[in-house]
Amino acid sequence: MTCPLCHQPTTWEGNTWRPFCSERCQLTDLGAWATDRYRIPGPDLTMDSSLPDSLEEDKDLETP
Ligand SMILES: [Zn+2]
């Protein structure tokens, strides 16, 4: 099989870092994962903070 990260030939049996070829590739993949997970809340938080803002503005307009 081939390493999903660097696409170099790697062995499955006895491979501590399978399906990757080396610890470096495994760590790199985990890092990419973490980066992806951190990237998702970014835009979400921006949208979340803008939503209550517009809701509060609506309230202010309706209250008087
Ligand atoms: Zn690799």
N, CA, C, O and the ligand as a Tripos MOL2 file, in Angstrom:
@<TRIPOS>MOLECULE
protein
  257   255    65     0     0
PROTEIN
NO_CHARGES

@<TRIPOS>ATOM
      1 N           0.8380   -1.1940    0.0000 N.3       1 MET1
      2 CA          0.0000    0.0000    0.0000 C.3       1 MET1
      3 C           0.8780    1.2510    0.0000 C.2       1 MET1
      4 O           2.0870    1.1720    0.2200 O.2       1 MET1
      5 N           0.2680    2.3860   -0.2450 N.am      2 THR2
      6 CA          1.0440    3.6270   -0.2900 C.3       2 THR2
      7 C           0.6040    4.5630    0.8360 C.2       2 THR2
      8 O          -0.5490    4.5490    1.2670 O.2       2 THR2
      9 N           1.5190    5.3440    1.2810 N.am      3 CYS3
     10 CA          1.2280    6.3100    2.3380 C.3       3 CYS3
     11 C           0.2270    7.3410    1.8110 C.2       3 CYS3
     12 O           0.4580    7.9340    0.7570 O.2       3 CYS3
     13 N          -0.8780    7.5640    2.5230 N.am      4 PRO4
     14 CA         -1.8890    8.5140    2.0320 C.3       4 PRO4
     15 C          -1.3880    9.9510    2.0170 C.2       4 PRO4
     16 O          -2.0020   10.8240    1.4030 O.2       4 PRO4
     17 N          -0.2870   10.1880    2.6840 N.am      5 LEU5
     18 CA          0.1810   11.5730    2.7630 C.3       5 LEU5
     19 C           1.2200   11.8560    1.6880 C.2       5 LEU5
     20 O           1.0630   12.7920    0.9050 O.2       5 LEU5
     21 N           2.2820   11.0540    1.6430 N.am      6 CYS6
     22 CA          3.3540   11.3320    0.6890 C.3       6 CYS6
     23 C           3.3180   10.3530   -0.4810 C.2       6 CYS6
     24 O           4.1300   10.4590   -1.4010 O.2       6 CYS6
     25 N           2.3700    9.3860   -0.4550 N.am      7 HIS7
     26 CA          2.1730    8.4420   -1.5570 C.3       7 HIS7
     27 C           3.4290    7.6370   -1.8480 C.2       7 HIS7
     28 O           3.6940    7.2780   -2.9950 O.2       7 HIS7
     29 N           4.1870    7.3600   -0.8260 N.am      8 GLN8
     30 CA          5.3340    6.5000   -1.0090 C.3       8 GLN8
     31 C           4.9760    5.1040   -0.5090 C.2       8 GLN8
     32 O           4.1620    4.9520    0.4020 O.2       8 GLN8
     33 N           5.5900    4.0880   -1.1120 N.am      9 PRO9
     34 CA          5.2990    2.7130   -0.7180 C.3       9 PRO9
     35 C           5.5480    2.4920    0.7650 C.2       9 PRO9
     36 O           6.5900    2.8880    1.2870 O.2       9 PRO9
     37 N           4.5970    1.8610    1.4460 N.am     10 THR10
     38 CA          4.7470    1.5930    2.8700 C.3      10 THR10
     39 C           4.1730    0.2240    3.1920 C.2      10 THR10
     40 O           3.3060   -0.2720    2.4720 O.2      10 THR10
     41 N           4.6400   -0.3770    4.2460 N.am     11 THR11
     42 CA          4.1570   -1.6970    4.6420 C.3      11 THR11
     43 C           3.1100   -1.5570    5.7310 C.2      11 THR11
     44 O           3.1950   -0.6740    6.5840 O.2      11 THR11
     45 N           2.1180   -2.4450    5.6900 N.am     12 TRP12
     46 CA          1.0510   -2.3950    6.6840 C.3      12 TRP12
     47 C           1.4380   -3.1940    7.9270 C.2      12 TRP12
     48 O           1.2390   -2.7560    9.0600 O.2      12 TRP12
     49 N           1.9990   -4.3860    7.6760 N.am     13 GLU13
     50 CA          2.3340   -5.2590    8.8110 C.3      13 GLU13
     51 C           3.5460   -4.7270    9.5580 C.2      13 GLU13
     52 O           4.5620   -4.3950    8.9470 O.2      13 GLU13
     53 N           3.4430   -4.6490   10.8470 N.am     14 GLY14
     54 CA          4.5710   -4.2020   11.6620 C.3      14 GLY14
     55 C           4.8310   -2.7170   11.5400 C.2      14 GLY14
     56 O           5.8580   -2.2250   12.0070 O.2      14 GLY14
     57 N           3.9210   -2.0040   10.9230 N.am     15 ASN15
     58 CA          4.1340   -0.5670   10.7500 C.3      15 ASN15
     59 C           3.4380    0.1820   11.8950 C.2      15 ASN15
     60 O           2.2140    0.1500   12.0170 O.2      15 ASN15
     61 N           4.2140    0.8360   12.7030 N.am     16 THR16
     62 CA          3.6520    1.5370   13.8620 C.3      16 THR16
     63 C           2.8120    2.7310   13.4300 C.2      16 THR16
     64 O           1.8790    3.1310   14.1260 O.2      16 THR16
     65 N           3.1440    3.2840   12.2970 N.am     17 TRP17
     66 CA          2.4810    4.5370   11.8890 C.3      17 TRP17
     67 C           1.4970    4.3240   10.7590 C.2      17 TRP17
     68 O           1.1210    5.2750   10.0740 O.2      17 TRP17
     69 N           1.0710    3.0740   10.5560 N.am     18 ARG18
     70 CA          0.1330    2.8250    9.4660 C.3      18 ARG18
     71 C          -1.1200    3.6700    9.6700 C.2      18 ARG18
     72 O          -1.4620    3.9720   10.8140 O.2      18 ARG18
     73 N          -1.7990    4.0520    8.6330 N.am     19 PRO19
     74 CA         -1.4480    3.7270    7.2460 C.3      19 PRO19
     75 C          -0.3580    4.6220    6.6690 C.2      19 PRO19
     76 O          -0.1520    4.6410    5.4560 O.2      19 PRO19
     77 N           0.3310    5.3520    7.5130 N.am     20 PHE20
     78 CA          1.3700    6.2480    7.0090 C.3      20 PHE20
     79 C           2.6950    5.5130    6.9630 C.2      20 PHE20
     80 O           2.8310    4.4290    7.5310 O.2      20 PHE20
     81 N           3.6630    6.0940    6.2930 N.am     21 CYS21
     82 CA          4.9490    5.4270    6.1090 C.3      21 CYS21
     83 C           5.8700    5.7380    7.2710 C.2      21 CYS21
     84 O           6.7970    4.9720    7.5330 O.2      21 CYS21
     85 N           5.6490    6.8230    7.9670 N.am     22 SER22
     86 CA          6.5780    7.1860    9.0330 C.3      22 SER22
     87 C           5.8430    8.0470   10.0580 C.2      22 SER22
     88 O           4.7280    8.5150    9.8300 O.2      22 SER22
     89 N           6.5070    8.2340   11.1880 N.am     23 GLU23
     90 CA          5.8950    9.0580   12.2380 C.3      23 GLU23
     91 C           5.6870   10.4900   11.7550 C.2      23 GLU23
     92 O           4.7320   11.1620   12.1450 O.2      23 GLU23
     93 N           6.5950   10.9370   10.9040 N.am     24 ARG24
     94 CA          6.4980   12.3100   10.4110 C.3      24 ARG24
     95 C           5.2010   12.5100    9.6260 C.2      24 ARG24
     96 O           4.5040   13.5100    9.7940 O.2      24 ARG24
     97 N           4.8920   11.5280    8.7580 N.am     25 CYS25
     98 CA          3.6810   11.6510    7.9550 C.3      25 CYS25
     99 C           2.4500   11.5820    8.8550 C.2      25 CYS25
    100 O           1.4740   12.2980    8.6290 O.2      25 CYS25
    101 N           2.4920   10.7170    9.8810 N.am     26 GLN26
    102 CA          1.3420   10.6070   10.7720 C.3      26 GLN26
    103 C           1.1240   11.9260   11.5190 C.2      26 GLN26
    104 O          -0.0050   12.4020   11.6390 O.2      26 GLN26
    105 N           2.1970   12.4960   12.0080 N.am     27 LEU27
    106 CA          2.0830   13.7550   12.7480 C.3      27 LEU27
    107 C           1.6130   14.8680   11.8190 C.2      27 LEU27
    108 O           0.8120   15.7210   12.2020 O.2      27 LEU27
    109 N           2.1280   14.8450   10.5860 N.am     28 THR28
    110 CA          1.7250   15.8740    9.6270 C.3      28 THR28
    111 C           0.2310   15.7720    9.3430 C.2      28 THR28
    112 O          -0.4670   16.7800    9.2360 O.2      28 THR28
    113 N          -0.2510   14.5150    9.2230 N.am     29 ASP29
    114 CA         -1.6800   14.3370    8.9470 C.3      29 ASP29
    115 C          -2.4950   14.7970   10.1460 C.2      29 ASP29
    116 O          -3.5220   15.4560    9.9830 O.2      29 ASP29
    117 N          -2.0490   14.4570   11.3370 N.am     30 LEU30
    118 CA         -2.7640   14.8980   12.5380 C.3      30 LEU30
    119 C          -2.7680   16.4160   12.6170 C.2      30 LEU30
    120 O          -3.7620   17.0240   13.0140 O.2      30 LEU30
    121 N          -1.6530   17.0210   12.2370 N.am     31 GLY31
    122 CA         -1.5710   18.4740   12.2680 C.3      31 GLY31
    123 C          -2.5430   19.0880   11.2740 C.2      31 GLY31
    124 O          -3.1960   20.0900   11.5660 O.2      31 GLY31
    125 N          -2.6340   18.4710   10.0850 N.am     32 ALA32
    126 CA         -3.5710   18.9710    9.0830 C.3      32 ALA32
    127 C          -4.9920   18.8290    9.6010 C.2      32 ALA32
    128 O          -5.8430   19.6870    9.3670 O.2      32 ALA32
    129 N          -5.2330   17.7350   10.3050 N.am     33 TRP33
    130 CA         -6.5620   17.5170   10.8870 C.3      33 TRP33
    131 C          -6.8920   18.6330   11.8720 C.2      33 TRP33
    132 O          -7.9580   19.2460   11.8160 O.2      33 TRP33
    133 N          -5.9420   18.8770   12.7760 N.am     34 ALA34
    134 CA         -6.1770   19.8980   13.7940 C.3      34 ALA34
    135 C          -6.3800   21.2570   13.1310 C.2      34 ALA34
    136 O          -7.2240   22.0440   13.5570 O.2      34 ALA34
    137 N          -5.6100   21.5220   12.0990 N.am     35 THR35
    138 CA         -5.7460   22.7980   11.4090 C.3      35 THR35
    139 C          -7.1340   22.9120   10.7940 C.2      35 THR35
    140 O          -7.7580   23.9730   10.8230 O.2      35 THR35
    141 N          -7.6100   21.7900   10.2310 N.am     36 ASP36
    142 CA         -8.9380   21.8100    9.6270 C.3      36 ASP36
    143 C         -10.0090   22.0520   10.6890 C.2      36 ASP36
    144 O         -10.9740   22.7820   10.4620 O.2      36 ASP36
    145 N          -9.8200   21.4250   11.8550 N.am     37 ARG37
    146 CA        -10.8220   21.5770   12.9090 C.3      37 ARG37
    147 C         -10.8080   22.9950   13.4630 C.2      37 ARG37
    148 O         -11.8390   23.5400   13.8570 O.2      37 ARG37
    149 N          -9.6140   23.5760   13.4820 N.am     38 TYR38
    150 CA         -9.5450   24.9410   14.0070 C.3      38 TYR38
    151 C         -10.0990   25.9300   12.9850 C.2      38 TYR38
    152 O         -10.5720   27.0120   13.3330 O.2      38 TYR38
    153 N         -10.0280   25.5280   11.7120 N.am     39 ARG39
    154 CA        -10.4670   26.4410   10.6590 C.3      39 ARG39
    155 C         -11.9890   26.5520   10.6410 C.2      39 ARG39
    156 O         -12.5290   27.6070   10.3060 O.2      39 ARG39
    157 N         -12.6740   25.4890   10.9930 N.am     40 ILE40
    158 CA        -14.1400   25.4780   10.9020 C.3      40 ILE40
    159 C         -14.7940   26.4670   11.8900 C.2      40 ILE40
    160 O         -15.6740   27.2330   11.4970 O.2      40 ILE40
    161 N         -14.3690   26.4540   13.1740 N.am     41 PRO41
    162 CA        -15.0160   27.3900   14.1130 C.3      41 PRO41
    163 C         -14.7330   28.8450   13.7790 C.2      41 PRO41
    164 O         -15.4830   29.7290   14.1940 O.2      41 PRO41
    165 N         -13.6650   29.1100   13.0370 N.am     42 GLY42
    166 CA        -13.3200   30.4950   12.7280 C.3      42 GLY42
    167 C         -14.4720   31.2460   12.0850 C.2      42 GLY42
    168 O         -15.0130   32.1750   12.6850 O.2      42 GLY42
    169 N         -14.8560   30.8610   10.8710 N.am     43 PRO43
    170 CA        -15.9540   31.5580   10.1890 C.3      43 PRO43
    171 C         -17.2630   31.4290   10.9500 C.2      43 PRO43
    172 O         -18.0920   32.3390   10.9220 O.2      43 PRO43
    173 N         -17.4550   30.2890   11.6370 N.am     44 ASP44
    174 CA        -18.6880   30.0840   12.3990 C.3      44 ASP44
    175 C         -18.8200   31.1340   13.5070 C.2      44 ASP44
    176 O         -19.8910   31.6990   13.7300 O.2      44 ASP44
    177 N         -17.7020   31.3740   14.1910 N.am     45 LEU45
    178 CA        -17.7380   32.3430   15.2890 C.3      45 LEU45
    179 C         -18.0560   33.7270   14.7440 C.2      45 LEU45
    180 O         -18.7950   34.4930   15.3630 O.2      45 LEU45
    181 N         -17.4930   34.0440   13.5780 N.am     46 THR46
    182 CA        -17.7480   35.3520   12.9910 C.3      46 THR46
    183 C         -19.2400   35.5040   12.6540 C.2      46 THR46
    184 O         -19.8340   36.5650   12.8430 O.2      46 THR46
    185 N         -19.8270   34.3990   12.1450 N.am     47 MET47
    186 CA        -21.2430   34.4610   11.8130 C.3      47 MET47
    187 C         -22.0950   34.5300   13.0780 C.2      47 MET47
    188 O         -23.1040   35.2330   13.1300 O.2      47 MET47
    189 N         -21.6510   33.7630   14.1250 N.am     48 ASP48
    190 CA        -22.4100   33.7470   15.3710 C.3      48 ASP48
    191 C         -22.4430   35.1330   16.0130 C.2      48 ASP48
    192 O         -23.4730   35.5680   16.5290 O.2      48 ASP48
    193 N         -21.2860   35.8280   15.9720 N.am     49 SER49
    194 CA        -21.2170   37.1180   16.6500 C.3      49 SER49
    195 C         -21.9880   38.1730   15.8590 C.2      49 SER49
    196 O         -22.4070   39.1900   16.4130 O.2      49 SER49
    197 N         -22.1730   37.9280   14.5660 N.am     50 SER50
    198 CA        -22.8930   38.9160   13.7720 C.3      50 SER50
    199 C         -24.4090   38.6770   13.8520 C.2      50 SER50
    200 O         -25.2080   39.5860   13.6320 O.2      50 SER50
    201 N         -24.7780   37.4360   14.1710 N.am     51 LEU51
    202 CA        -26.2100   37.1240   14.2640 C.3      51 LEU51
    203 C         -26.8780   37.8010   15.4640 C.2      51 LEU51
    204 O         -27.8850   38.4900   15.3020 O.2      51 LEU51
    205 N         -26.3140   37.6050   16.6900 N.am     52 PRO52
    206 CA        -26.9370   38.2720   17.8490 C.3      52 PRO52
    207 C         -26.9380   39.7850   17.6840 C.2      52 PRO52
    208 O         -27.8320   40.4690   18.1840 O.2      52 PRO52
    209 N         -25.9470   40.3020   16.9900 N.am     53 ASP53
    210 CA        -25.8760   41.7440   16.7930 C.3      53 ASP53
    211 C         -27.1080   42.2420   16.0340 C.2      53 ASP53
    212 O         -27.7280   43.2390   16.4030 O.2      53 ASP53
    213 N         -27.4430   41.5180   14.9620 N.am     54 SER54
    214 CA        -28.5810   41.9690   14.1650 C.3      54 SER54
    215 C         -29.8860   41.7340   14.9230 C.2      54 SER54
    216 O         -30.8510   42.4820   14.7660 O.2      54 SER54
    217 N         -29.9020   40.6740   15.7580 N.am     55 LEU55
    218 CA        -31.1110   40.4020   16.5320 C.3      55 LEU55
    219 C         -31.3420   41.5120   17.5610 C.2      55 LEU55
    220 O         -32.4680   41.9530   17.7910 O.2      55 LEU55
    221 N         -30.2350   41.9450   18.1700 N.am     56 GLU56
    222 CA        -30.3680   43.0050   19.1690 C.3      56 GLU56
    223 C         -30.8500   44.2950   18.5110 C.2      56 GLU56
    224 O         -31.6150   45.0610   19.0960 O.2      56 GLU56
    225 N         -30.3880   44.5160   17.2900 N.am     57 GLU57
    226 CA        -30.8220   45.7350   16.6020 C.3      57 GLU57
    227 C         -32.3230   45.6840   16.3230 C.2      57 GLU57
    228 O         -33.0320   46.6850   16.4270 O.2      57 GLU57
    229 N         -32.7910   44.4580   15.9580 N.am     58 ASP58
    230 CA        -34.2240   44.3100   15.7150 C.3      58 ASP58
    231 C         -35.0210   44.5930   16.9800 C.2      58 ASP58
    232 O         -36.0620   45.2480   16.9480 O.2      58 ASP58
    233 N         -34.4910   44.0670   18.1270 N.am     59 LYS59
    234 CA        -35.1840   44.2690   19.4070 C.3      59 LYS59
    235 C         -35.2870   45.7670   19.7050 C.2      59 LYS59
    236 O         -36.3330   46.2760   20.1080 O.2      59 LYS59
    237 N         -34.1600   46.4500   19.4910 N.am     60 ASP60
    238 CA        -34.1380   47.8810   19.8030 C.3      60 ASP60
    239 C         -35.1760   48.6300   18.9700 C.2      60 ASP60
    240 O         -35.7800   49.6000   19.4280 O.2      60 ASP60
    241 N         -35.3690   48.1600   17.7460 N.am     61 LEU61
    242 CA        -36.3160   48.8650   16.8860 C.3      61 LEU61
    243 C         -37.7580   48.5790   17.3050 C.2      61 LEU61
    244 O         -38.6430   49.4240   17.1660 O.2      61 LEU61
    245 N         -37.9790   47.3320   17.8360 N.am     62 GLU62
    246 CA        -39.3600   46.9650   18.1870 C.3      62 GLU62
    247 C         -39.7720   47.4940   19.5570 C.2      62 GLU62
    248 O         -40.9540   47.7400   19.7970 O.2      62 GLU62
    249 N         -38.7930   47.6720   20.4670 N.am     63 THR63
    250 CA        -39.1230   48.0320   21.8470 C.3      63 THR63
    251 C         -39.8160   49.4030   21.9880 C.2      63 THR63
    252 O         -40.7770   49.5090   22.7500 O.2      63 THR63
    253 N         -39.3820   50.4080   21.3140 N.am     64 PRO64
    254 CA        -39.9840   51.7190   21.5820 C.3      64 PRO64
    255 C         -41.4360   51.8350   21.2140 C.2      64 PRO64
    256 O         -42.0370   52.8940   21.3990 O.2      64 PRO64
    257 ZN          4.4730    9.1610    4.1070 Zn       65 ZN65
@<TRIPOS>BOND
     1     1     2 1
     2     2     3 1
     3     3     4 2
     4     3     5 am
     5     5     6 1
     6     6     7 1
     7     7     8 2
     8     7     9 am
     9     9    10 1
    10    10    11 1
    11    11    12 2
    12    11    13 am
    13    13    14 1
    14    14    15 1
    15    15    16 2
    16    15    17 am
    17    17    18 1
    18    18    19 1
    19    19    20 2
    20    19    21 am
    21    21    22 1
    22    22    23 1
    23    23    24 2
    24    23    25 am
    25    25    26 1
    26    26    27 1
    27    27    28 2
    28    27    29 am
    29    29    30 1
    30    30    31 1
    31    31    32 2
    32    31    33 am
    33    33    34 1
    34    34    35 1
    35    35    36 2
    36    35    37 am
    37    37    38 1
    38    38    39 1
    39    39    40 2
    40    39    41 am
    41    41    42 1
    42    42    43 1
    43    43    44 2
    44    43    45 am
    45    45    46 1
    46    46    47 1
    47    47    48 2
    48    47    49 am
    49    49    50 1
    50    50    51 1
    51    51    52 2
    52    51    53 am
    53    53    54 1
    54    54    55 1
    55    55    56 2
    56    55    57 am
    57    57    58 1
    58    58    59 1
    59    59    60 2
    60    59    61 am
    61    61    62 1
    62    62    63 1
    63    63    64 2
    64    63    65 am
    65    65    66 1
    66    66    67 1
    67    67    68 2
    68    67    69 am
    69    69    70 1
    70    70    71 1
    71    71    72 2
    72    71    73 am
    73    73    74 1
    74    74    75 1
    75    75    76 2
    76    75    77 am
    77    77    78 1
    78    78    79 1
    79    79    80 2
    80    79    81 am
    81    81    82 1
    82    82    83 1
    83    83    84 2
    84    83    85 am
    85    85    86 1
    86    86    87 1
    87    87    88 2
    88    87    89 am
    89    89    90 1
    90    90    91 1
    91    91    92 2
    92    91    93 am
    93    93    94 1
    94    94    95 1
    95    95    96 2
    96    95    97 am
    97    97    98 1
    98    98    99 1
    99    99   100 2
   100    99   101 am
   101   101   102 1
   102   102   103 1
   103   103   104 2
   104   103   105 am
   105   105   106 1
   106   106   107 1
   107   107   108 2
   108   107   109 am
   109   109   110 1
   110   110   111 1
   111   111   112 2
   112   111   113 am
   113   113   114 1
   114   114   115 1
   115   115   116 2
   116   115   117 am
   117   117   118 1
   118   118   119 1
   119   119   120 2
   120   119   121 am
   121   121   122 1
   122   122   123 1
   123   123   124 2
   124   123   125 am
   125   125   126 1
   126   126   127 1
   127   127   128 2
   128   127   129 am
   129   129   130 1
   130   130   131 1
   131   131   132 2
   132   131   133 am
   133   133   134 1
   134   134   135 1
   135   135   136 2
   136   135   137 am
   137   137   138 1
   138   138   139 1
   139   139   140 2
   140   139   141 am
   141   141   142 1
   142   142   143 1
   143   143   144 2
   144   143   145 am
   145   145   146 1
   146   146   147 1
   147   147   148 2
   148   147   149 am
   149   149   150 1
   150   150   151 1
   151   151   152 2
   152   151   153 am
   153   153   154 1
   154   154   155 1
   155   155   156 2
   156   155   157 am
   157   157   158 1
   158   158   159 1
   159   159   160 2
   160   159   161 am
   161   161   162 1
   162   162   163 1
   163   163   164 2
   164   163   165 am
   165   165   166 1
   166   166   167 1
   167   167   168 2
   168   167   169 am
   169   169   170 1
   170   170   171 1
   171   171   172 2
   172   171   173 am
   173   173   174 1
   174   174   175 1
   175   175   176 2
   176   175   177 am
   177   177   178 1
   178   178   179 1
   179   179   180 2
   180   179   181 am
   181   181   182 1
   182   182   183 1
   183   183   184 2
   184   183   185 am
   185   185   186 1
   186   186   187 1
   187   187   188 2
   188   187   189 am
   189   189   190 1
   190   190   191 1
   191   191   192 2
   192   191   193 am
   193   193   194 1
   194   194   195 1
   195   195   196 2
   196   195   197 am
   197   197   198 1
   198   198   199 1
   199   199   200 2
   200   199   201 am
   201   201   202 1
   202   202   203 1
   203   203   204 2
   204   203   205 am
   205   205   206 1
   206   206   207 1
   207   207   208 2
   208   207   209 am
   209   209   210 1
   210   210   211 1
   211   211   212 2
   212   211   213 am
   213   213   214 1
   214   214   215 1
   215   215   216 2
   216   215   217 am
   217   217   218 1
   218   218   219 1
   219   219   220 2
   220   219   221 am
   221   221   222 1
   222   222   223 1
   223   223   224 2
   224   223   225 am
   225   225   226 1
   226   226   227 1
   227   227   228 2
   228   227   229 am
   229   229   230 1
   230   230   231 1
   231   231   232 2
   232   231   233 am
   233   233   234 1
   234   234   235 1
   235   235   236 2
   236   235   237 am
   237   237   238 1
   238   238   239 1
   239   239   240 2
   240   239   241 am
   241   241   242 1
   242   242   243 1
   243   243   244 2
   244   243   245 am
   245   245   246 1
   246   246   247 1
   247   247   248 2
   248   247   249 am
   249   249   250 1
   250   250   251 1
   251   251   252 2
   252   251   253 am
   253   253   254 1
   254   254   255 1
   255   255   256 2
@<TRIPOS>SUBSTRUCTURE
     1 MET1         2 RESIDUE 1 A MET
     2 THR2         6 RESIDUE 1 A THR
     3 CYS3        10 RESIDUE 1 A CYS
     4 PRO4        14 RESIDUE 1 A PRO
     5 LEU5        18 RESIDUE 1 A LEU
     6 CYS6        22 RESIDUE 1 A CYS
     7 HIS7        26 RESIDUE 1 A HIS
     8 GLN8        30 RESIDUE 1 A GLN
     9 PRO9        34 RESIDUE 1 A PRO
    10 THR10       38 RESIDUE 1 A THR
    11 THR11       42 RESIDUE 1 A THR
    12 TRP12       46 RESIDUE 1 A TRP
    13 GLU13       50 RESIDUE 1 A GLU
    14 GLY14       54 RESIDUE 1 A GLY
    15 ASN15       58 RESIDUE 1 A ASN
    16 THR16       62 RESIDUE 1 A THR
    17 TRP17       66 RESIDUE 1 A TRP
    18 ARG18       70 RESIDUE 1 A ARG
    19 PRO19       74 RESIDUE 1 A PRO
    20 PHE20       78 RESIDUE 1 A PHE
    21 CYS21       82 RESIDUE 1 A CYS
    22 SER22       86 RESIDUE 1 A SER
    23 GLU23       90 RESIDUE 1 A GLU
    24 ARG24       94 RESIDUE 1 A ARG
    25 CYS25       98 RESIDUE 1 A CYS
    26 GLN26      102 RESIDUE 1 A GLN
    27 LEU27      106 RESIDUE 1 A LEU
    28 THR28      110 RESIDUE 1 A THR
    29 ASP29      114 RESIDUE 1 A ASP
    30 LEU30      118 RESIDUE 1 A LEU
    31 GLY31      122 RESIDUE 1 A GLY
    32 ALA32      126 RESIDUE 1 A ALA
    33 TRP33      130 RESIDUE 1 A TRP
    34 ALA34      134 RESIDUE 1 A ALA
    35 THR35      138 RESIDUE 1 A THR
    36 ASP36      142 RESIDUE 1 A ASP
    37 ARG37      146 RESIDUE 1 A ARG
    38 TYR38      150 RESIDUE 1 A TYR
    39 ARG39      154 RESIDUE 1 A ARG
    40 ILE40      158 RESIDUE 1 A ILE
    41 PRO41      162 RESIDUE 1 A PRO
    42 GLY42      166 RESIDUE 1 A GLY
    43 PRO43      170 RESIDUE 1 A PRO
    44 ASP44      174 RESIDUE 1 A ASP
    45 LEU45      178 RESIDUE 1 A LEU
    46 THR46      182 RESIDUE 1 A THR
    47 MET47      186 RESIDUE 1 A MET
    48 ASP48      190 RESIDUE 1 A ASP
    49 SER49      194 RESIDUE 1 A SER
    50 SER50      198 RESIDUE 1 A SER
    51 LEU51      202 RESIDUE 1 A LEU
    52 PRO52      206 RESIDUE 1 A PRO
    53 ASP53      210 RESIDUE 1 A ASP
    54 SER54      214 RESIDUE 1 A SER
    55 LEU55      218 RESIDUE 1 A LEU
    56 GLU56      222 RESIDUE 1 A GLU
    57 GLU57      226 RESIDUE 1 A GLU
    58 ASP58      230 RESIDUE 1 A ASP
    59 LYS59      234 RESIDUE 1 A LYS
    60 ASP60      238 RESIDUE 1 A ASP
    61 LEU61      242 RESIDUE 1 A LEU
    62 GLU62      246 RESIDUE 1 A GLU
    63 THR63      250 RESIDUE 1 A THR
    64 PRO64      254 RESIDUE 1 A PRO
    65 ZN65       257 GROUP 0 **** ****
